[in-house]
Amino acid sequence: MEDDKYTIKSGHLKVGGGHSIYYQQWGNIKADPIFFLHGGPGGGLKDHHKVSFDPLKHHVVFHDQRGCGKSSPFGGLEDNNTDQLIEDINKIKAHLGIKRKIKLFGGSWGSCLALAYAIKYPKNVSRMLINGIYTGTKSENDYIQQGGLST
């Protein structure tokens, strides 16, 4: 993904607790920013995540959440919880100099993170597009652990 001709800026950002998260700013920098929140557990960015966006029309910020993808430490669970993942979005936003409201795009775990971020920072969010809604409830977790998604 890093060699993509539409990448504006990419790198690693130290976010605390020994974590460094990989980010990539992609597309049209003049467009409203969209933060893409990948699924999990342990998911990460894939090239096919970009097919939902037009680089001439969209300004997308991708990142590998703590413990995922190109972020380090890979698989690290220490200092890795929902509140910290929410704050990481703000840290990336500040690092990239994004001062306006953001759009959130997420599926599965990414939908849960988008909802949690919007609840904590409603004034930072202009729109959300979420799919494969997952809210982290006990019944959802039990269903998954009992093989509910394999049928």
N, C-alpha and C positions, 0 to 999 in steps of 0.2 A: 504494500500500500504506500510506502514512503516514497517510491519513485514516481508516483502518479503525477502527471503534469498539472493537475488542479490543486495539489497540496500547496498551501500558503505557508504553513509553519508546522513543524512537528518536533517532538523531543520528549524528554522525561522531566517531570516536575516533582521535586521532593515535597511531600505533603505531611511529613511527620511520622513518628512511630516506626522509623526505619523503612518506610514505604516511598517508592518513586513510581509515579504513574506515567504511562505512555499516553500522549495525546497527539491528535492530528487535526489541524484546522484546514478545511477543504472547501473548495468551490468559490462562489462569488462573495468576496469580502464586504461588498456593499449591501447585500441582502440581510434580512433579519436573521440572527443566529438561531440555529437549531442544535440542541444538544441531543445526540443519539446515545441512548442508554441500552447497552447490550444485556442479553439474558444471562442466565447462569443455571446452576452454580458453576463458577469457574469458567464461564464463557469468555469471550474476547472478541475483538474486532476481526471481521472477515471481509475480503474484497466484495463478496456478494451483498454486504450491508449497504453499499453505495448505490445499488440499482434503484432504490426508492427515491433517489434524489437526482436533480439535474444540476450539474456543476455551474451552469451558466445562470441559473435562477436561485440556487440555494447556497447558503453559507452554513456548513455543517461542522460541528465540533464533535469528533469521535474521541473516546478514550477507553483504555483498558482499565477497568476498576481495580482496586487493590487486590493483589494476589492473582490477577488474571492476565492472560496474553503476554504482552511485552513488558508489563509492569513487574516490579520486583519488590520484595521477594516473591517469586512465583509460588502460588499455593499458600502464601503466608496468611494465617488467620489471626495472629496477634495484632492488636490495634487495628482491627478490621471489622467494623460493624456498620449498621445502617446510618447512624448519625455521622460517622466519619466519611462515609461515601457521599452523603448529602453535602457535607462541608467541602469535599474534594471538588464538587461541581463549582462551588463558589471560588475555590482557589484557582481552578483553571480559568474561570471567567475573568477573575482579576488579573491573572498572569497574561492573558491575551488582550487585556484592556477593553473588555466588553462591558459597557456601562448600561446598555439598554436591556429591556425585558427579553427573555429567551423563550423559545418554543421547545417543548420536550417531546421526544419521539422514543418510545420504548415498548418492548414486548417481553412477556413472561416476567422474569425478575426485573427487567428494565421498566415494566409498567408499574411494579410495586415501588421501585426507587423513584420514578417520576411522580407518583402520587404522594409519597412521603416528602419529597422535595417541595412540591406545590403546597402541601399542607403547612410546612414550616416556613416557606418563603413565598406566599401567594402574590406579593407585589413584584416578584422577580419574573413571574411567568405570564406570558401573553396567551399561549395556546398549548394544548397537549394533544398528541395523537398516540394513543396506546392501544395495544392489541394483545391477544393471548393473556388476558388479565389474570394476574396472580397477586393476591394480597397478603400472603404469608400466614394465613390462619392455620390453626391446628388441624382442622378438617381437610384443608387443601394439602398440607404436609403429609397427613396420614394417608390420604388417597394416593399421593405420589409414591410414598414408601411402600405401599401395598401393591404397587405395580399398576395402578389405575391408568396411567398414560400409555402402557404397553399394549392395551387392547384396541 
